[in-house]
Amino acid sequence: MFIKRPCWLPLLLLLPTLCFAQKDRKGVYGGLSVGYGSYVLDLYEYQNGGSFYIDQRFSGVALALGIEKRSAWQKDQFVFDVSGELTGGLAIKTSINETGNLNEETKGGYALGASGFLKAGYLFPKNEGAVTPLVGIGPYFTYIKSGGGDTDGNYIYGLQGFVGVDLRLSQFVLTPQIRFGLAGWGASDEMDQNGQPGMFEVGLKIAKKF
């Protein structure tokens, strides 16, 4: 007869590594993020006295490599972090819907960019810094090149929001996170923005203190 292990047993085993003080959180960290990103860009141009429209949707692996100063400031139980990142994307899939209901799909594109954040976190009275919920805001810029043929480069930039949770595990910090566009602009090498672009990323970051 087999005895089933309680589902909370792994959490109990992790408790010793989750207990550390705020002074251990404060410092400079390097981090790597891996996840999934989705972006929308609506473009137009005038052709032969009329308007030509292209709606594009990009999706693929989202990457980020950055540096962050955690607990740069503190006010009571609230801490504030600042960070900067180089971002990228691999295996970008592009779905295109053009004027005249012409549809096209390409694969193998890539993305390059940069972003920055100001984040606010809350330290729970017990085990401060072991689990730290975060919200943030900051600028971003993303260049996306579709795969296949002589396709135009696309640009999306603006202001993004951030929601995540820092989980301290021994020498590392894991951060499940969501990023989303708040206000954006965009264009391509040949066309102008028709509607506000969109961006959404979900992923996991692993960071280590220097």
Backbone as a printed PyTorch tensor [residue, N CA C, xyz], in Angstrom:
tensor([[[  0.8530,  -1.2030,   0.0000],
         [  0.0000,   0.0000,   0.0000],
         [  0.8850,   1.2490,   0.0000]],

        [[  0.6090,   2.1400,  -0.9100],
         [  1.4200,   3.3410,  -1.0380],
         [  0.8230,   4.4780,  -0.2160]],

        [[  1.7000,   5.2580,   0.4190],
         [  1.2630,   6.4210,   1.1900],
         [  1.5180,   7.6670,   0.3640]],

        [[  0.4950,   8.4160,   0.1070],
         [  0.6290,   9.6290,  -0.6960],
         [  1.2700,  10.7220,   0.1380]],

        [[  2.2570,  11.4190,  -0.4420],
         [  2.8970,  12.5340,   0.2440],
         [  1.9960,  13.7520,   0.1960]],

        [[  1.8830,  14.5060,   1.2600],
         [  1.0700,  15.7410,   1.2350],
         [  1.6160,  16.7070,   0.2020]],

        [[  0.7270,  17.4220,  -0.4790],
         [  1.1520,  18.3540,  -1.5190],
         [  1.9330,  19.5240,  -0.9430]],

        [[  1.7960,  19.7520,   0.3900],
         [  2.5040,  20.8840,   0.9930],
         [  3.8900,  20.5220,   1.4900]],

        [[  4.2860,  19.2320,   1.3650],
         [  5.5860,  18.8110,   1.8540],
         [  6.7440,  19.5670,   1.2030]],

        [[  6.7450,  19.7630,  -0.1470],
         [  7.8420,  20.5400,  -0.7510],
         [  7.9550,  21.9520,  -0.2020]],

        [[  6.8240,  22.5490,   0.1500],
         [  6.8600,  23.9090,   0.6980],
         [  7.5360,  23.9290,   2.0620]],

        [[  7.2820,  22.8930,   2.8720],
         [  7.9330,  22.8240,   4.1750],
         [  9.4390,  22.6620,   4.0380]],

        [[  9.8520,  21.9000,   3.0260],
         [ 11.2770,  21.6960,   2.8090],
         [ 11.9730,  22.9800,   2.3630]],

        [[ 11.2100,  23.8630,   1.7060],
         [ 11.7920,  25.1050,   1.2010],
         [ 11.8130,  26.2140,   2.2420]],

        [[ 11.0740,  26.0630,   3.3390],
         [ 10.9710,  27.1460,   4.3150],
         [ 12.3140,  27.6260,   4.8390]],

        [[ 13.2800,  26.7480,   5.1330],
         [ 14.5640,  27.2650,   5.6390],
         [ 15.2600,  28.1860,   4.6580]],

        [[ 15.0900,  27.9430,   3.3660],
         [ 15.7450,  28.7970,   2.3730],
         [ 14.9720,  30.0820,   2.1460]],

        [[ 13.7000,  30.1400,   2.5810],
         [ 12.8860,  31.3270,   2.3550],
         [ 13.0130,  32.3450,   3.4800]],

        [[ 13.6320,  31.9590,   4.5690],
         [ 13.7030,  32.8390,   5.7390],
         [ 14.9940,  33.6460,   5.7100]],

        [[ 14.9110,  34.9000,   5.3440],
         [ 16.0790,  35.7610,   5.3740],
         [ 15.6240,  37.1950,   5.5670]],

        [[ 16.5030,  38.0360,   5.9980],
         [ 16.1430,  39.4010,   6.3720],
         [ 16.2310,  40.3480,   5.1860]],

        [[ 15.6110,  41.5380,   5.3640],
         [ 15.6230,  42.5580,   4.3200],
         [ 17.0340,  42.9790,   3.9460]],

        [[ 17.9460,  43.0070,   4.9040],
         [ 19.3140,  43.4230,   4.6070],
         [ 19.9520,  42.5000,   3.5750]],

        [[ 19.5000,  41.2500,   3.4890],
         [ 20.0290,  40.3180,   2.5020],
         [ 19.4250,  40.5670,   1.1270]],

        [[ 18.2630,  41.2020,   1.0660],
         [ 17.6390,  41.5000,  -0.2250],
         [ 18.3220,  42.6850,  -0.9060]],

        [[ 18.7220,  43.6570,  -0.1150],
         [ 19.2750,  44.8870,  -0.6680],
         [ 20.5890,  44.6210,  -1.3970]],

        [[ 20.7210,  45.1870,  -2.6180],
         [ 21.9540,  45.0210,  -3.3690],
         [ 21.7220,  45.0490,  -4.8680]],

        [[ 22.7790,  44.7640,  -5.6070],
         [ 22.7340,  44.7550,  -7.0760],
         [ 22.6870,  43.3170,  -7.5730]],

        [[ 21.7730,  43.0460,  -8.4950],
         [ 21.5500,  41.7020,  -9.0070],
         [ 21.6780,  41.6900, -10.5300]],

        [[ 22.1090,  40.5660, -11.0580],
         [ 22.0400,  40.3010, -12.4810],
         [ 20.9610,  39.2600, -12.7080]],

        [[ 20.2040,  39.4070, -13.8150],
         [ 19.0810,  38.4950, -14.0300],
         [ 18.8820,  38.1180, -15.4760]],

        [[ 18.3070,  36.9390, -15.6790],
         [ 17.9460,  36.4390, -17.0070],
         [ 16.4840,  36.0370, -16.9870]],

        [[ 15.7070,  36.5430, -17.9620],
         [ 14.2830,  36.2250, -18.0700],
         [ 14.0120,  35.4370, -19.3380]],

        [[ 13.1260,  34.4660, -19.2190],
         [ 12.6800,  33.6760, -20.3620],
         [ 11.1660,  33.5560, -20.2900]],

        [[ 10.4950,  33.7570, -21.4290],
         [  9.0450,  33.6640, -21.4250],
         [  8.4670,  33.7040, -22.8290]],

        [[  7.2380,  34.1560, -22.8910],
         [  6.4970,  34.2350, -24.1510],
         [  5.9810,  35.6550, -24.3250]],

        [[  6.1170,  36.1860, -25.5450],
         [  5.6590,  37.5360, -25.8260],
         [  4.7010,  37.5910, -27.0000]],

        [[  3.7500,  38.5080, -26.9310],
         [  2.7930,  38.7330, -28.0090],
         [  2.6700,  40.2350, -28.2360]],

        [[  2.7180,  40.6620, -29.5090],
         [  2.7230,  42.0800, -29.8550],
         [  1.7990,  42.3150, -31.0490]],

        [[  1.1470,  43.4610, -31.0580],
         [  0.2170,  43.8150, -32.1340],
         [  0.6090,  45.1690, -32.6890]],

        [[  0.6500,  45.2820, -34.0190],
         [  1.0080,  46.5400, -34.6730],
         [  0.0800,  46.7640, -35.8590]],

        [[ -0.6260,  47.8870, -35.8440],
         [ -1.5940,  48.2570, -36.8780],
         [ -1.0140,  49.4290, -37.6770]],

        [[ -0.7920,  49.2240, -38.9990],
         [ -0.1080,  50.2110, -39.8330],
         [ -0.9510,  50.6140, -41.0380]],

        [[ -0.5680,  51.7670, -41.6360],
         [ -1.2350,  52.1910, -42.8790],
         [ -0.2890,  53.0730, -43.6860]],

        [[ -0.6020,  53.2040, -44.9690],
         [  0.0510,  54.1790, -45.8480],
         [ -0.9010,  54.5130, -46.9890]],

        [[ -0.6740,  55.6830, -47.6160],
         [ -1.4960,  56.0880, -48.7460],
         [ -0.9020,  55.5210, -50.0300]],

        [[ -1.7570,  54.9210, -50.8420],
         [ -1.3360,  54.3520, -52.1170],
         [ -2.3700,  54.6920, -53.1790]],

        [[ -1.9220,  55.3940, -54.2260],
         [ -2.8120,  55.7120, -55.3600],
         [ -4.0950,  56.3990, -54.9110]],

        [[ -3.9740,  57.3610, -54.0150],
         [ -5.1280,  58.1230, -53.5570],
         [ -5.9660,  57.4340, -52.5100]],

        [[ -5.5780,  56.2390, -52.0690],
         [ -6.3320,  55.5120, -51.0540],
         [ -5.4370,  55.0650, -49.9180]],

        [[ -6.0240,  54.4330, -48.9250],
         [ -5.2770,  53.9700, -47.7600],
         [ -5.0820,  52.4550, -47.8300]],

        [[ -3.8920,  52.0370, -47.4880],
         [ -3.5400,  50.6220, -47.4480],
         [ -3.2150,  50.2610, -46.0010]],

        [[ -3.8680,  49.2250, -45.4760],
         [ -3.7340,  48.8690, -44.0710],
         [ -3.1140,  47.4850, -43.9180]],

        [[ -2.3140,  47.3460, -42.8640],
         [ -1.7400,  46.0560, -42.4890],
         [ -1.8460,  45.8890, -40.9720]],

        [[ -2.5190,  44.8320, -40.5650],
         [ -2.5680,  44.4640, -39.1470],
         [ -1.5910,  43.3120, -38.9390]],

        [[ -0.6510,  43.4750, -38.0070],
         [  0.3530,  42.4510, -37.7710],
         [  0.3170,  41.9920, -36.3130]],

        [[  0.4620,  40.6870, -36.1420],
         [  0.5580,  40.0930, -34.8120],
         [  1.8470,  39.2860, -34.7450]],

        [[  2.6580,  39.5740, -33.7510],
         [  3.9370,  38.8870, -33.5690],
         [  3.8800,  38.0850, -32.2670]],

        [[  4.4810,  36.9130, -32.2740],
         [  4.5240,  36.1060, -31.0570],
         [  5.7440,  35.1960, -31.0930]],

        [[  6.2950,  34.9090, -29.9290],
         [  7.4610,  34.0370, -29.8560],
         [  8.1220,  34.0740, -28.4960]],

        [[  9.3120,  33.4990, -28.4320],
         [ 10.0760,  33.4430, -27.1870],
         [ 10.5920,  34.8390, -26.8310]],

        [[ 10.3460,  35.2680, -25.6040],
         [ 10.8060,  36.5790, -25.1310],
         [ 11.9450,  36.3870, -24.1340]],

        [[ 13.0450,  37.1260, -24.3380],
         [ 14.2300,  37.0190, -23.4930],
         [ 14.6130,  38.3920, -22.9480]],

        [[ 15.2700,  38.4070, -21.8090],
         [ 15.7760,  39.6690, -21.2540],
         [ 16.9890,  39.3820, -20.3830]],

        [[ 17.9970,  40.2280, -20.5050],
         [ 19.2020,  40.1420, -19.6880],
         [ 19.4190,  41.5130, -19.0640]],

        [[ 19.4720,  41.5760, -17.7330],
         [ 19.5250,  42.8990, -17.1330],
         [ 20.2210,  42.9650, -15.7960]],

        [[ 20.2530,  44.1750, -15.2650],
         [ 20.8500,  44.4480, -13.9670],
         [ 19.8300,  45.2470, -13.1550]],

        [[ 19.7790,  44.9910, -11.8600],
         [ 18.7540,  45.5900, -11.0240],
         [ 19.3160,  45.9190,  -9.6460]],

        [[ 18.9460,  47.0840,  -9.1470],
         [ 19.2710,  47.4570,  -7.7710],
         [ 18.0160,  47.2970,  -6.9430]],

        [[ 18.0250,  46.3010,  -6.0910],
         [ 16.8560,  46.0110,  -5.2720],
         [ 16.9570,  46.7250,  -3.9270]],

        [[ 15.7940,  47.1340,  -3.4440],
         [ 15.7150,  47.9020,  -2.1900],
         [ 16.6120,  49.1340,  -2.2490]],

        [[ 16.5790,  49.8030,  -3.4060],
         [ 17.3410,  51.0420,  -3.5480],
         [ 16.8420,  52.0930,  -2.5660]],

        [[ 15.5480,  52.0800,  -2.2910],
         [ 14.9490,  52.9350,  -1.2730],
         [ 13.9570,  52.1100,  -0.4860]],

        [[ 13.6980,  52.5220,   0.7440],
         [ 12.7190,  51.8330,   1.5790],
         [ 11.9520,  52.8420,   2.4010]],

        [[ 10.6350,  52.6110,   2.5120],
         [  9.7600,  53.4260,   3.3500],
         [  8.8540,  52.4760,   4.1240]],

        [[  9.1120,  52.3330,   5.3940],
         [  8.3880,  51.3820,   6.2270],
         [  8.5030,  49.9800,   5.6150]],

        [[  7.3830,  49.3650,   5.2640],
         [  7.4140,  48.0080,   4.6970],
         [  7.5150,  48.0070,   3.1700]],

        [[  7.6030,  49.1640,   2.5600],
         [  7.6690,  49.2480,   1.1030],
         [  9.1140,  49.4550,   0.6480]],

        [[  9.4970,  48.7230,  -0.3900],
         [ 10.8160,  48.8670,  -0.9880],
         [ 10.6510,  49.2360,  -2.4610]],

        [[ 11.6850,  49.8980,  -3.0030],
         [ 11.6350,  50.3580,  -4.3880],
         [ 12.9020,  49.9060,  -5.1100]],

        [[ 12.7020,  49.2810,  -6.2740],
         [ 13.7880,  48.7510,  -7.0820],
         [ 13.8710,  49.5000,  -8.4070]],

        [[ 15.0710,  49.5780,  -8.9710],
         [ 15.2610,  50.1440, -10.3120],
         [ 16.0420,  49.1240, -11.1420]],

        [[ 15.6880,  49.0320, -12.4280],
         [ 16.3370,  48.0320, -13.2720],
         [ 16.4110,  48.5030, -14.7180]],

        [[ 17.3550,  47.9300, -15.4520],
         [ 17.4870,  48.1430, -16.8860],
         [ 17.7940,  46.8200, -17.5540]],

        [[ 17.2720,  46.6130, -18.7720],
         [ 17.4170,  45.3290, -19.4470],
         [ 17.6420,  45.5010, -20.9450]],

        [[ 18.3590,  44.5550, -21.5110],
         [ 18.3990,  44.3560, -22.9530],
         [ 17.4430,  43.2110, -23.2510]],

        [[ 16.5300,  43.4150, -24.1910],
         [ 15.4980,  42.4220, -24.4670],
         [ 15.6540,  41.8520, -25.8700]],

        [[ 15.0440,  40.7140, -26.0960],
         [ 15.1090,  40.0840, -27.4090],
         [ 14.0130,  39.0580, -27.5730]],

        [[ 13.9400,  38.5140, -28.7840],
         [ 12.9500,  37.4890, -29.0760],
         [ 13.4650,  36.5340, -30.1340]],

        [[ 13.0720,  35.2690, -30.0230],
         [ 13.4960,  34.2420, -30.9620],
         [ 12.2740,  33.5300, -31.5360]],

        [[ 12.4590,  32.9690, -32.7350],
         [ 11.3940,  32.1910, -33.3770],
         [ 10.0930,  32.9850, -33.4410]],

        [[ 10.2090,  34.2500, -33.8570],
         [  9.0350,  35.1090, -33.9090],
         [  8.1390,  34.7150, -35.0880]],

        [[  6.8790,  34.4710, -34.7700],
         [  5.8660,  34.1680, -35.7790],
         [  5.0750,  35.4350, -36.0710]],

        [[  4.8660,  35.7330, -37.3460],
         [  4.1450,  36.9390, -37.7510],
         [  2.8970,  36.5720, -38.5470]],

        [[  1.7540,  37.0620, -38.0950],
         [  0.4990,  36.8930, -38.8250],
         [  0.0890,  38.2510, -39.3700]],

        [[ -0.1460,  38.3340, -40.6790],
         [ -0.4160,  39.6010, -41.3530],
         [ -1.7860,  39.5540, -42.0160]],

        [[ -2.5720,  40.5990, -41.7970],
         [ -3.8650,  40.7590, -42.4580],
         [ -3.8370,  42.0890, -43.1950]],

        [[ -3.8280,  42.0560, -44.5320],
         [ -3.7000,  43.2590, -45.3390],
         [ -5.0510,  43.6830, -45.9100]],

        [[ -5.1050,  44.9300, -46.4090],
         [ -6.2850,  45.4320, -47.1000],
         [ -6.6630,  44.4620, -48.2160]],

        [[ -7.9540,  44.1900, -48.3460],
         [ -8.4080,  43.2210, -49.3390],
         [ -8.5160,  41.8270, -48.7610]],

        [[ -8.4200,  41.7480, -47.4180],
         [ -8.5350,  40.4780, -46.7110],
         [ -7.4790,  39.4680, -47.1630]],

        [[ -6.2700,  39.9650, -47.4170],
         [ -5.1450,  39.1060, -47.7830],
         [ -4.4030,  38.7230, -46.5110]],

        [[ -4.2430,  37.4340, -46.3060],
         [ -3.5980,  36.9390, -45.0910],
         [ -2.2690,  36.2770, -45.4170]],

        [[ -1.3070,  36.4520, -44.5140],
         [  0.0140,  35.8810, -44.7080],
         [  0.6050,  35.5360, -43.3450]],

        [[  1.4470,  34.5240, -43.3270],
         [  2.0900,  34.1190, -42.0890],
         [  3.5480,  33.7850, -42.3520]],

        [[  4.4350,  34.2960, -41.5130],
         [  5.8580,  34.0000, -41.6380],
         [  6.4010,  33.5250, -40.2940]],

        [[  7.5120,  32.8160, -40.3300],
         [  8.1600,  32.3180, -39.1240],
         [  9.6480,  32.6380, -39.1760]],

        [[ 10.3010,  32.4850, -38.0480],
         [ 11.7420,  32.6580, -38.0060],
         [ 12.2180,  34.0760, -37.8320]],

        [[ 11.3510,  34.9820, -37.3490],
         [ 11.7640,  36.3570, -37.1060],
         [ 12.4910,  36.4980, -35.7700]],

        [[ 12.9090,  37.7330, -35.4760],
         [ 13.6010,  37.9990, -34.2210],
         [ 13.2340,  39.3870, -33.7120]],

        [[ 13.5680,  39.6500, -32.4570],
         [ 13.2880,  40.9440, -31.8360],
         [ 14.4930,  41.3880, -31.0140]],

        [[ 14.6990,  42.7130, -30.9560],
         [ 15.7470,  43.3190, -30.1430],
         [ 15.1760,  44.5660, -29.4730]],

        [[ 15.6500,  44.8690, -28.2750],
         [ 15.1290,  46.0630, -27.6330],
         [ 15.7750,  46.3450, -26.2930]],

        [[ 15.1430,  47.2460, -25.5590],
         [ 15.6200,  47.6390, -24.2310],
         [ 14.4260,  48.1100, -23.4120]],

        [[ 14.5390,  47.9910, -22.0920],
         [ 13.4760,  48.4530, -21.2110],
         [ 14.0560,  48.8250, -19.8510]],

        [[ 13.2770,  49.5770, -19.1030],
         [ 13.6590,  49.9600, -17.7490],
         [ 12.4360,  49.9490, -16.8510]],

        [[ 12.6620,  49.7910, -15.5420],
         [ 11.5420,  49.7250, -14.6110],
         [ 11.8560,  50.4270, -13.3020]],

        [[ 10.8250,  50.9970, -12.7130],
         [ 10.7880,  51.3850, -11.3150],
         [  9.7150,  50.5140, -10.6800]],

        [[ 10.0940,  49.7150,  -9.6890],
         [  9.1700,  48.7690,  -9.0720],
         [  8.9970,  49.0780,  -7.5900]],

        [[  7.8130,  48.7980,  -7.1150],
         [  7.5180,  48.9350,  -5.6980],
         [  7.1310,  47.5640,  -5.1550]],

        [[  7.7190,  47.1830,  -4.0200],
         [  7.4180,  45.8970,  -3.4060],
         [  7.0230,  46.0650,  -1.9470]],

        [[  6.3890,  45.0250,  -1.4260],
         [  5.9500,  45.0580,  -0.0230],
         [  6.6290,  43.9260,   0.7400]],

        [[  7.2140,  44.2710,   1.8950],
         [  7.8620,  43.2900,   2.7620],
         [  6.9050,  42.8960,   3.8700]],

        [[  6.5270,  41.6360,   3.8910],
         [  5.6400,  41.1630,   4.9560],
         [  6.3820,  41.1930,   6.2920]],

        [[  5.6830,  41.4860,   7.3760],
         [  6.3390,  41.6090,   8.6840],
         [  7.1460,  40.3800,   9.0800]],

        [[  6.6540,  39.1940,   8.7340],
         [  7.3920,  37.9710,   9.0320],
         [  8.1710,  37.5250,   7.8010]],

        [[  9.4210,  37.1120,   7.9930],
         [ 10.2600,  36.6440,   6.8880],
         [ 10.3690,  37.6930,   5.7840]],

        [[ 10.7360,  38.9130,   6.1680],
         [ 10.7970,  40.0170,   5.2160],
         [ 11.6810,  39.6680,   4.0250]],

        [[ 11.1340,  39.8350,   2.8420],
         [ 11.8980,  39.6190,   1.6250],
         [ 11.8570,  38.2000,   1.0970]],

        [[ 11.3240,  37.2480,   1.8660],
         [ 11.2430,  35.8700,   1.3780],
         [ 10.2880,  35.7870,   0.1940]],

        [[  9.1440,  36.4330,   0.3360],
         [  8.1600,  36.5300,  -0.7510],
         [  7.7840,  38.0050,  -0.8540]],

        [[  8.1080,  38.6230,  -1.9920],
         [  7.8920,  40.0610,  -2.1500],
         [  7.0390,  40.3430,  -3.3820]],

        [[  5.7570,  40.6860,  -3.2250],
         [  4.9390,  41.0710,  -4.3760],
         [  5.4050,  42.4180,  -4.9220]],

        [[  5.3540,  42.5590,  -6.2490],
         [  5.8830,  43.7460,  -6.9150],
         [  4.9260,  44.2710,  -7.9790]],

        [[  4.8970,  45.5810,  -8.1210],
         [  4.2610,  46.2340,  -9.2560],
         [  5.2480,  47.2700,  -9.7780]],

        [[  5.1950,  47.5560, -11.0850],
         [  6.1620,  48.4950, -11.6330],
         [  5.6860,  49.1480, -12.9030]],

        [[  6.4860,  50.1120, -13.3490],
         [  6.1850,  50.8550, -14.5690],
         [  7.5020,  51.3210, -15.1800]],

        [[  7.5360,  51.4240, -16.5100],
         [  8.7610,  51.8820, -17.1430],
         [  8.6610,  51.9110, -18.6590]],

        [[  9.6470,  52.5060, -19.3200],
         [  9.6510,  52.6060, -20.7810],
         [ 10.1930,  51.3410, -21.4350]],

        [[  9.8270,  51.1390, -22.6940],
         [ 10.3740,  50.0170, -23.4560],
         [ 10.4690,  50.3800, -24.9330]],

        [[ 11.3750,  49.7200, -25.6230],
         [ 11.5210,  49.8590, -27.0710],
         [ 11.8070,  48.4800, -27.6460]],

        [[ 11.0770,  48.0860, -28.6900],
         [ 11.2620,  46.7750, -29.3070],
         [ 11.2880,  46.8990, -30.8270]],

        [[ 12.3360,  46.3440, -31.4240],
         [ 12.4410,  46.2420, -32.8830],
         [ 12.1570,  44.7930, -33.2590]],

        [[ 11.2310,  44.5950, -34.2050],
         [ 10.8440,  43.2500, -34.6160],
         [ 11.0480,  43.0900, -36.1200]],

        [[ 11.7610,  42.0600, -36.4820],
         [ 11.9980,  41.7390, -37.8900],
         [ 11.3300,  40.4040, -38.1970]],

        [[ 10.3880,  40.4320, -39.1370],
         [  9.7060,  39.2030, -39.5170],
         [ 10.6360,  38.3060, -40.3160]],

        [[ 10.3950,  37.0210, -40.2670],
         [ 11.2100,  36.0760, -41.0070],
         [ 10.7760,  35.9680, -42.4630]],

        [[ 11.7310,  35.5850, -43.3140],
         [ 11.4150,  35.3150, -44.7140],
         [ 11.3320,  36.5580, -45.5840]],

        [[ 12.0310,  36.5470, -46.7200],
         [ 11.9170,  37.6210, -47.7030],
         [ 12.4700,  38.9480, -47.2170]],

        [[ 12.2090,  39.9850, -48.0240],
         [ 12.6470,  41.3420, -47.6920],
         [ 11.5400,  42.0670, -46.9420]],

        [[ 11.3090,  41.6690, -45.7190],
         [ 10.2560,  42.2850, -44.9200],
         [ 10.7780,  43.5300, -44.2030]],

        [[  9.8700,  44.4580, -43.9270],
         [ 10.2390,  45.6790, -43.2250],
         [ 10.5110,  45.3970, -41.7530]],

        [[ 11.3480,  46.2530, -41.1500],
         [ 11.5090,  46.2150, -39.7050],
         [ 10.3590,  46.9480, -39.0500]],

        [[  9.9490,  46.5140, -37.8880],
         [  8.8290,  47.1070, -37.1610],
         [  9.3000,  47.6080, -35.8020]],

        [[  8.6900,  48.7070, -35.3350],
         [  9.1100,  49.3410, -34.0880],
         [  7.8990,  49.5180, -33.1790]],

        [[  8.0350,  49.0730, -31.9440],
         [  7.0060,  49.2820, -30.9310],
         [  7.6840,  49.8460, -29.6880]],

        [[  7.1430,  50.9240, -29.1530],
         [  7.7530,  51.5380, -27.9770],
         [  6.6890,  52.2720, -27.1730]],

        [[  7.0130,  52.5210, -25.9270],
         [  6.0450,  53.2160, -25.0850],
         [  6.2800,  52.9520, -23.6160]],

        [[  5.1790,  52.8340, -22.8750],
         [  5.2080,  52.6520, -21.4310],
         [  4.5550,  51.3180, -21.0980]],

        [[  5.2120,  50.5330, -20.2400],
         [  4.6780,  49.2240, -19.8790],
         [  4.5140,  49.0910, -18.3780]],

        [[  3.5990,  48.2110, -17.9820],
         [  3.3810,  47.9000, -16.5870],
         [  3.9850,  46.5490, -16.2360]],

        [[  4.1490,  46.3040, -14.9530],
         [  4.7830,  45.0800, -14.4720],
         [  4.0660,  44.5860, -13.2220]],

        [[  3.8360,  43.2680, -13.1660],
         [  3.3160,  42.6100, -11.9700],
         [  4.1230,  41.3340, -11.7720]],

        [[  4.6270,  41.1090, -10.5790],
         [  5.4160,  39.9120, -10.3290],
         [  5.5730,  39.6410,  -8.8420]],

        [[  6.2540,  38.5300,  -8.5290],
         [  6.5100,  38.1410,  -7.1450],
         [  7.9360,  37.6110,  -7.0470]],

        [[  8.7440,  38.2140,  -6.1710],
         [ 10.0860,  37.7030,  -5.8980],
         [  9.9930,  36.5520,  -4.9040]],

        [[ 10.6200,  35.4270,  -5.2550],
         [ 10.6770,  34.2660,  -4.3760],
         [ 12.1440,  33.9410,  -4.1210]],

        [[ 12.5810,  34.1330,  -2.9020],
         [ 13.9850,  33.9040,  -2.5660],
         [ 14.2370,  32.4160,  -2.3360]],

        [[ 15.1680,  31.8340,  -3.0900],
         [ 15.5450,  30.4360,  -2.9490],
         [ 17.0570,  30.3610,  -2.8070]],

        [[ 17.5360,  30.2320,  -1.5890],
         [ 18.9630,  30.1420,  -1.3180],
         [ 19.7020,  31.3330,  -1.9160]],

        [[ 20.6140,  31.0880,  -2.8840],
         [ 21.4160,  32.1520,  -3.4700],
         [ 20.7410,  32.8370,  -4.6540]],

        [[ 19.5620,  32.3610,  -5.0430],
         [ 18.8940,  32.8990,  -6.2190],
         [ 17.5260,  33.4570,  -5.8560]],

        [[ 17.0100,  34.3160,  -6.7530],
         [ 15.6560,  34.8420,  -6.6160],
         [ 14.9020,  34.5230,  -7.9030]],

        [[ 13.7740,  33.8290,  -7.7700],
         [ 12.9110,  33.5330,  -8.9060],
         [ 11.7590,  34.5170,  -8.9110]],

        [[ 11.4320,  35.0420, -10.1070],
         [ 10.3650,  36.0300, -10.2180],
         [  9.4170,  35.6760, -11.3570]],

        [[  8.2880,  35.0250, -11.0740],
         [  7.2370,  34.9280, -12.0950],
         [  6.7190,  36.3350, -12.3740]],

        [[  6.5380,  36.6780, -13.6590],
         [  6.2220,  38.0740, -13.9590],
         [  5.3410,  38.2000, -15.1980]],

        [[  4.6220,  39.3110, -15.2290],
         [  3.7900,  39.6760, -16.3810],
         [  4.1110,  41.1210, -16.7340]],

        [[  4.2980,  41.3780, -18.0350],
         [  4.5140,  42.7400, -18.5320],
         [  3.4370,  43.0420, -19.5690]],

        [[  2.9660,  44.2770, -19.5840],
         [  1.8760,  44.6210, -20.4990],
         [  1.9590,  46.0940, -20.8760]],

        [[  1.5480,  46.3970, -22.0920],
         [  1.6070,  47.7650, -22.5690],
         [  0.5610,  48.6550, -21.9140]],

        [[  0.9690,  49.8470, -21.5220],
         [  0.0560,  50.8450, -20.9710],
         [ -0.2540,  51.9260, -21.9930]],

        [[  0.7690,  52.3970, -22.6750],
         [  0.6190,  53.3860, -23.7460],
         [  1.7200,  53.1080, -24.7570]],

        [[  1.3810,  53.0660, -26.0260],
         [  2.3780,  52.6770, -27.0130],
         [  2.2490,  53.3930, -28.3290]],

        [[  3.3380,  53.3410, -29.0730],
         [  3.4040,  53.8820, -30.4180],
         [  4.1780,  52.8960, -31.2810]],

        [[  4.0420,  53.0210, -32.5890],
         [  4.7410,  52.0790, -33.4500],
         [  4.7630,  52.5320, -34.8950]],

        [[  5.5680,  51.8470, -35.6740],
         [  5.7010,  52.1390, -37.1000],
         [  6.5250,  51.0100, -37.7100]],

        [[  6.7160,  51.0860, -39.0210],
         [  7.6440,  50.1850, -39.7030],
         [  8.5820,  51.0340, -40.5520]],

        [[  9.4700,  50.3850, -41.2820],
         [ 10.3900,  51.1320, -42.1440],
         [  9.6590,  51.9280, -43.2090]],

        [[  8.4540,  51.4720, -43.6040],
         [  7.7410,  52.1030, -44.7230],
         [  6.3720,  52.6480, -44.3640]],

        [[  5.8050,  52.2450, -43.2220],
         [  4.4210,  52.5930, -42.9230],
         [  4.3090,  53.2670, -41.5550]],

        [[  3.1680,  53.9680, -41.3620],
         [  2.9160,  54.6940, -40.1200],
         [  1.9030,  53.9560, -39.2600]],

        [[  1.8480,  54.3670, -38.0100],
         [  0.9080,  53.7660, -37.0600],
         [ -0.5250,  54.1660, -37.3850]],

        [[ -1.4320,  53.1750, -37.3360],
         [ -2.8510,  53.4450, -37.5210],
         [ -3.6000,  53.3880, -36.1900]],

        [[ -3.2620,  52.4160, -35.3780],
         [ -3.8650,  52.2740, -34.0510],
         [ -2.7880,  51.9880, -33.0240]],

        [[ -3.1130,  52.1860, -31.7530],
         [ -2.1210,  51.9730, -30.7050],
         [ -1.6800,  50.5190, -30.6730]],

        [[ -0.3820,  50.2580, -30.6840],
         [  0.0970,  48.8670, -30.6380],
         [ -0.1220,  48.2500, -29.2610]],

        [[  0.0000,  46.9430, -29.2110],
         [ -0.1510,  46.2330, -27.9550],
         [  1.0330,  45.3340, -27.6830]],

        [[  1.3140,  45.0930, -26.4180],
         [  2.3640,  44.1600, -26.0310],
         [  1.9650,  43.4490, -24.7510]],

        [[  2.3140,  42.1580, -24.6690],
         [  2.0310,  41.3610, -23.4870],
         [  3.0880,  40.2740, -23.3880]],

        [[  3.7160,  40.1670, -22.2380],
         [  4.7330,  39.1490, -22.0160],
         [  4.5090,  38.4760, -20.6650]],

        [[  4.7250,  37.1730, -20.6330],
         [  4.6610,  36.4270, -19.3880],
         [  5.9120,  35.5480, -19.3200]],

        [[  6.5230,  35.4690, -18.1540],
         [  7.7520,  34.6900, -18.0850],
         [  8.2700,  34.5140, -16.6770]],

        [[  9.4920,  34.0260, -16.5830],
         [ 10.1460,  33.7690, -15.3100],
         [ 11.5590,  34.3160, -15.3480]],

        [[ 11.9250,  35.0600, -14.3150],
         [ 13.2760,  35.5980, -14.2120],
         [ 14.0190,  34.9190, -13.0780]],

        [[ 15.2940,  34.6210, -13.3100],
         [ 16.1700,  34.1240, -12.2580],
         [ 17.2960,  35.1310, -12.0780]],

        [[ 17.5250,  35.5450, -10.8450],
         [ 18.5080,  36.5960, -10.5610],
         [ 19.4240,  36.1490,  -9.4260]],

        [[ 20.6270,  36.7050,  -9.4420],
         [ 21.5960,  36.4110,  -8.3920],
         [ 22.2890,  37.7110,  -7.9820]],

        [[ 22.5210,  37.8390,  -6.7080],
         [ 23.1630,  39.0240,  -6.1610],
         [ 24.6610,  38.9890,  -6.4460]],

        [[ 25.1910,  40.1280,  -6.8690],
         [ 26.6360,  40.2160,  -7.1240],
         [ 27.4150,  40.2290,  -5.8140]]])
